[in-house]
C-alpha cells in the first residue's frame, strides 16, 4: 500500500468542464444525435455507479487523502476528504457510498500526472481515518 494526498475540488472541476463546453453553433448533427446515443449505450452502468457514489459533501472536499494498493489490485482502497477548515467531511468506502476514487479504476500514474500528489505515511492516514469514526451529517 502507498498513501498520498492531493488537492482537488470536485465543484471547481465541474465548473471548468462547463466552461469548456462548445457553443451551439459549433455542434454538428452527429454531436446532437450520434454522440448522445453512444454515450447512453456505452456508459449507462457507469452513470448508475456515479449516481450511487455521489454525495453533496463531495463539493466541500479540498484535500484528498488516499490509500492505494499498488501491489495487487492497483486501485484506491480508502479515501478521506478534508474541507478548507481541516475537517473530515468524507470517508469511503462508508456505509452505502463506495466513494469517488474508490469507485474508479485509475492507476497511480493518473493521480501523479493529474494532481501531483504528495506522499504521506500510513500512520498519518490511519490517524486521520480513526479520528473520525462517524462522518458529520
Backbone bond lengths (Angstrom), bond angles and torsions (degrees), N, CA, C in turn:
res aa  C-N    CA-C-N  psi(-1)  N-CA   C-N-CA  omega(-1)  CA-C   N-CA-C  phi
1 X - - - 1.458 - - 1.527 109.25 -
2 X 1.324 114.17 143.77 1.454 119.31 170.40 1.522 107.49 -124.43
3 X 1.314 115.60 156.22 1.449 121.87 -175.76 1.523 108.27 -128.83
4 X 1.331 115.76 135.59 1.455 119.41 179.38 1.522 110.12 -152.56
5 X 1.332 115.12 167.55 1.464 120.80 176.48 1.518 108.77 -135.68
6 X 1.336 115.20 154.77 1.457 120.31 177.59 1.519 109.65 -156.22
7 X 1.314 115.16 156.77 1.458 121.49 177.42 1.522 109.11 -90.06
8 X 1.314 115.41 129.89 1.460 120.46 175.28 1.513 108.49 -164.15
9 X 1.314 116.42 121.09 1.451 121.41 178.13 1.519 108.36 -105.91
10 X 1.319 117.53 117.02 1.463 123.21 -176.70 1.523 110.47 -60.37
11 X 1.314 117.86 -41.23 1.461 121.21 -177.78 1.530 110.66 -64.01
12 X 1.336 118.14 -42.35 1.467 121.36 177.48 1.517 110.19 -62.23
13 X 1.314 116.98 -39.52 1.464 121.55 -179.64 1.521 110.40 -62.33
14 X 1.329 117.57 -41.43 1.460 122.01 179.22 1.524 110.10 -65.18
15 X 1.329 117.49 -42.39 1.466 121.54 179.78 1.522 110.13 -63.14
16 X 1.338 118.08 -44.12 1.459 121.48 179.50 1.521 110.84 -62.34
17 X 1.328 117.97 -38.97 1.458 120.83 178.71 1.520 111.01 -67.23
18 X 1.340 117.35 -38.79 1.458 120.75 178.63 1.524 110.69 -63.69
19 X 1.334 117.86 -37.17 1.457 121.70 -179.93 1.521 111.54 -69.85
20 X 1.323 117.60 -23.00 1.455 120.22 -178.51 1.531 113.19 -91.86
21 X 1.330 117.70 3.33 1.461 121.49 179.30 1.528 108.75 -70.15
22 X 1.348 118.06 134.48 1.464 120.18 -179.05 1.525 112.74 -67.18
23 X 1.320 115.53 155.31 1.466 121.48 177.01 1.528 109.17 -73.50
24 X 1.337 116.97 157.65 1.463 121.03 -176.64 1.521 112.59 -59.38
25 X 1.329 118.73 -34.48 1.459 120.02 -179.11 1.526 112.48 -72.66
26 X 1.325 118.06 -6.07 1.462 122.56 178.00 1.531 111.95 -102.42
27 X 1.307 117.15 2.08 1.464 120.99 -175.24 1.530 109.49 -101.68
28 X 1.312 116.07 132.46 1.467 121.11 -178.59 1.532 111.06 -93.76
29 X 1.319 114.96 174.21 1.460 121.80 176.65 1.523 110.60 -57.43
30 X 1.325 116.88 -42.72 1.465 121.01 -178.76 1.519 111.55 -64.40
31 X 1.338 116.49 -34.18 1.459 119.99 177.53 1.522 111.41 -64.80
32 X 1.319 115.55 -34.33 1.464 120.31 -176.35 1.526 111.77 -81.84
33 X 1.331 118.32 -37.79 1.464 121.55 -174.46 1.525 112.67 -102.00
34 X 1.296 116.60 -54.76 1.457 120.95 -171.45 1.532 113.36 -72.46
35 X 1.308 117.64 -47.47 1.464 120.21 -177.10 1.524 113.05 -63.90
36 X 1.329 119.62 -44.94 1.475 117.76 176.52 1.533 112.88 -61.00
37 X 1.332 116.39 -36.75 1.462 119.46 178.12 1.528 110.71 -63.42
38 X 1.333 116.39 -46.07 1.469 120.35 177.35 1.524 110.79 -61.27
39 X 1.323 115.04 -44.14 1.457 120.04 179.37 1.529 110.19 -57.05
40 X 1.321 116.31 -47.84 1.459 120.95 -178.92 1.525 111.60 -61.49
41 X 1.315 116.85 -46.91 1.456 120.65 -176.52 1.518 112.98 -69.95
42 X 1.326 116.73 -38.19 1.466 120.56 -173.04 1.524 113.87 -86.39
43 X 1.330 116.97 -26.68 1.453 118.73 -169.37 1.521 115.17 -122.82
44 X 1.313 118.28 17.94 1.467 120.41 -179.98 1.524 111.82 -58.04
45 X 1.288 117.12 -45.29 1.462 120.62 -179.25 1.519 111.01 -65.77
46 X 1.334 116.72 -38.88 1.462 120.46 179.84 1.521 110.33 -64.74
47 X 1.326 117.12 -41.72 1.459 121.31 178.64 1.530 109.63 -61.59
48 X 1.305 116.34 -43.46 1.456 120.70 178.19 1.524 110.88 -60.25
49 X 1.312 115.91 -42.57 1.458 120.94 179.79 1.525 111.60 -64.10
50 X 1.330 116.94 -43.59 1.461 120.76 179.50 1.516 111.04 -64.55
51 X 1.315 117.01 -39.17 1.456 121.17 179.88 1.521 110.35 -63.41
52 X 1.318 117.00 -41.72 1.463 120.48 179.05 1.517 111.29 -65.47
53 X 1.336 117.44 -32.37 1.448 121.81 -175.32 1.518 113.36 -86.67
54 X 1.339 118.20 -18.36 1.454 120.00 -173.54 1.516 111.14 -73.50
55 X 1.312 114.51 143.43 1.444 122.41 176.47 1.521 106.84 -148.64
56 X 1.334 119.19 137.60 1.468 120.72 -178.83 1.529 114.11 -55.89
57 X 1.339 117.72 -23.26 1.469 120.15 178.89 1.526 112.10 -62.80
58 X 1.317 116.54 -22.75 1.464 120.14 -179.62 1.521 111.63 -59.60
59 X 1.331 117.25 -31.24 1.455 121.05 -179.02 1.522 112.33 -66.10
60 X 1.332 117.58 -21.53 1.458 121.49 -178.05 1.527 113.48 -90.47
61 X 1.324 116.96 -7.72 1.468 119.76 -177.04 1.527 110.28 -75.52
62 X 1.331 114.50 130.73 1.465 121.09 178.19 1.527 111.24 -109.72
63 X 1.340 116.61 -38.76 1.466 121.77 -179.57 1.522 108.80 -127.44
64 X 1.326 115.41 133.89 1.470 121.94 178.59 1.520 109.35 -105.97
65 X 1.332 116.39 134.31 1.461 123.65 171.17 1.526 106.22 -108.74
66 X 1.331 116.45 130.78 1.454 120.30 -170.23 1.527 111.52 -130.82
67 X 1.332 114.71 137.32 1.460 122.19 169.93 1.524 106.16 -105.64
68 X 1.324 116.29 118.60 1.465 121.40 -173.28 1.523 109.46 -120.51
69 X 1.331 115.80 128.84 1.458 121.48 178.34 1.527 109.05 -90.60
70 X 1.319 116.13 101.52 1.467 119.93 -179.48 1.526 112.22 -93.70
71 X 1.313 117.16 -7.64 1.459 120.87 -175.11 1.528 113.81 -87.05
72 X 1.323 116.74 -43.61 1.462 119.01 -172.92 1.533 113.32 -116.89
73 X 1.332 117.20 -52.87 1.464 120.06 -170.99 1.531 114.60 -102.06
74 X 1.312 117.72 -21.45 1.474 122.15 -176.92 1.528 112.43 56.27
75 X 1.311 115.83 49.66 1.462 122.37 177.51 1.522 109.80 -143.55
76 X 1.329 115.32 164.45 1.459 121.06 173.77 1.523 108.27 -74.54
77 X 1.309 116.15 130.01 1.460 120.75 179.57 1.535 111.66 -94.52
78 X 1.347 115.98 -42.44 1.469 121.05 178.22 1.525 108.82 -141.97
79 X 1.332 115.33 154.63 1.464 121.03 179.14 1.518 109.45 -142.26
80 X 1.314 115.68 149.03 1.459 122.33 177.07 1.521 107.05 -131.33
81 X 1.310 116.80 133.44 1.460 121.83 177.84 1.516 110.70 -109.64
82 X 1.332 116.11 129.26 1.462 122.70 -178.99 1.529 108.35 -114.21
83 X 1.342 117.44 135.86 1.466 119.74 178.07 1.530 110.54 -84.48
84 X 1.333 117.22 -178.72 1.467 121.01 -176.82 1.520 112.83 -66.63
85 X 1.338 117.71 -17.90 1.460 121.80 178.19 1.528 112.83 -91.38
86 X 1.336 116.75 1.26 1.460 120.39 179.32 1.513 114.63 86.31
87 X 1.324 117.58 11.95 1.469 121.57 179.99 1.521 110.90 -93.56
88 X 1.334 115.76 142.08 1.457 120.34 174.20 1.524 107.82 -73.95
89 X 1.338 116.20 121.64 1.464 120.70 178.66 1.522 111.51 -118.61
90 X 1.341 116.00 -3.55 1.466 119.48 -176.06 1.519 109.71 -153.23
91 X 1.316 116.28 134.26 1.468 123.63 171.72 1.515 107.25 -138.41
92 X 1.307 116.34 138.84 1.458 118.05 178.11 1.523 109.29 -154.11
93 X 1.299 117.90 149.93 1.465 124.03 -1.30 1.527 111.20 -68.72
94 X 1.322 115.04 142.85 1.452 121.22 -177.24 1.516 109.01 -147.24
95 X 1.314 116.75 118.65 1.467 123.19 -179.74 1.522 110.24 50.87
96 X 1.347 118.29 -117.08 1.466 121.05 -176.02 1.525 114.02 -85.88
97 X 1.315 117.83 -9.29 1.454 120.57 -175.26 1.516 111.60 -96.88
98 X 1.317 115.64 124.69 1.463 120.37 176.12 1.509 110.65 -71.82
99 X 1.306 116.97 -35.61 1.446 121.65 -178.28 1.508 111.32 117.74
100 X 1.314 115.17 172.67 1.456 120.33 178.12 1.520 110.01 -84.32
101 X 1.319 116.52 -53.27 1.468 120.80 -176.73 1.517 111.98 -86.09
102 X 1.333 118.10 -30.62 1.464 120.34 179.38 1.520 111.95 -69.62
103 X 1.323 116.87 -16.61 1.459 121.33 -179.69 1.534 111.59 -96.17
104 X 1.321 117.29 11.19 1.464 122.57 -179.24 1.526 110.76 -116.23
105 X 1.317 115.98 161.24 1.471 121.55 178.50 1.517 112.02 -109.96
106 X 1.322 118.02 34.06 1.458 120.96 -178.95 1.518 110.59 -74.36
107 X 1.329 116.19 137.49 1.460 118.70 175.79 1.526 109.78 -84.02
108 X 1.301 115.90 173.10 1.461 121.20 -174.63 1.522 112.28 -61.70
109 X 1.324 117.76 -30.78 1.462 120.81 179.16 1.525 112.02 -64.52
110 X 1.320 117.18 -33.26 1.473 120.40 177.05 1.526 109.98 -58.27
111 X 1.322 116.89 -49.43 1.467 121.10 -178.20 1.525 110.70 -66.27
112 X 1.313 116.28 -40.79 1.470 120.80 -178.96 1.531 110.50 -63.85
113 X 1.323 117.08 -47.88 1.466 121.09 -176.16 1.525 112.81 -75.23
114 X 1.313 116.62 -38.47 1.471 119.41 -175.58 1.521 112.98 -80.29
115 X 1.339 116.91 -37.83 1.461 119.87 -171.93 1.525 114.48 -117.70
116 X 1.329 117.65 -13.89 1.457 119.54 -178.96 1.521 112.09 56.70
117 X 1.302 116.26 59.23 1.459 120.98 -172.79 1.527 113.65 -67.25
118 X 1.328 114.39 164.84 1.466 123.22 177.33 1.527 107.87 -115.87
119 X 1.311 116.47 129.56 1.463 120.20 179.85 1.534 110.16 -68.49
120 X 1.324 115.42 143.60 1.466 122.19 174.81 1.521 107.73 -130.90
121 X 1.316 115.97 169.46 1.467 119.63 -179.97 1.528 110.55 -87.33
122 X 1.316 114.16 158.96 1.460 120.42 175.66 1.524 109.49 -60.25
123 X 1.321 115.90 -39.74 1.464 121.01 -178.98 1.534 111.44 -61.76
124 X 1.330 116.53 -41.48 1.468 120.06 178.78 1.528 110.49 -62.74
125 X 1.323 116.40 -44.07 1.467 120.51 179.25 1.532 110.39 -63.60
126 X 1.329 116.76 -49.78 1.472 120.95 -177.52 1.528 111.60 -62.04
127 X 1.325 116.51 -39.02 1.466 119.72 179.32 1.529 110.31 -62.89
128 X 1.312 116.07 -42.97 1.465 120.52 178.51 1.529 110.66 -66.39
129 X 1.312 116.68 -44.07 1.479 121.72 -179.92 1.529 110.61 -60.74
130 X 1.318 116.77 -45.54 1.469 121.12 -176.03 1.523 113.59 -79.72
131 X 1.327 118.19 -17.62 1.458 120.01 -178.09 1.529 112.41 -75.99
132 X 1.323 117.16 -13.65 1.460 121.86 178.05 1.517 109.33 -127.80
133 X 1.355 116.99 82.07 1.473 118.59 -178.78 1.528 112.27 -65.61
134 X 1.320 117.54 -28.30 1.461 122.04 177.03 1.519 108.36 -124.61
135 X 1.306 116.36 140.04 1.462 121.41 177.41 1.526 108.44 -85.13
136 X 1.340 117.40 131.84 1.475 119.15 178.06 1.517 111.48 -60.58
137 X 1.315 115.87 145.85 1.476 120.34 -179.63 1.505 110.49 -87.04
